[in-house]
Amino acid sequence: MPELNEAQKAFLRGAHLAVVTALRPDGSPHSTVVWVDCEGDDVVFNTARGRAKERYLLADPRISVMTVDSEDFHLWLGVEGRATLVDEGADEHIDMLAVRYGGPGAARVSGRGEQRVIVRVRPERIEHEGLDDSIRN
């Protein structure tokens, strides 16, 4: 399986929005914008139990994640893989992402009556532009 290089991991730890695409039961794509992160070799994002993303991923774990640098569209990363859903640490994770994307004064996202879940994507295919370790150090 392909592994994320250090430049790609650093990119995922920035505050770049991502579009994730899961598959509906009829095979059509369902795309949404998410805050994205990296843990080890996995791409991670957060959603809530009961949402469409979660339902579709439970039925078919195939997913793609595409993120583009908002200041330089020549820096982008696309990851395709299979998702696993993890409840442990999901509230802390979404609050950490809220601060990363919204700044130190960002409001908490957890505790709003939703059960949060972390979606972990193990890369099966990685495509990118401008994120080679030799270029981005």
Secondary structure, 3 states (H helix, E strand, C coil): CCCCCHHHHHHHCCCCEEEEEEECCCCCEEEEEEEEEEECCEEEEEEECCCHHHHHHHHCCEEEEEEECCCCCCCEEEEEEEEEEECCCHHHHHHHHHHHHHCCCCCCCCCCCCCEEEEEEEEEEEEEECCCHHHHC
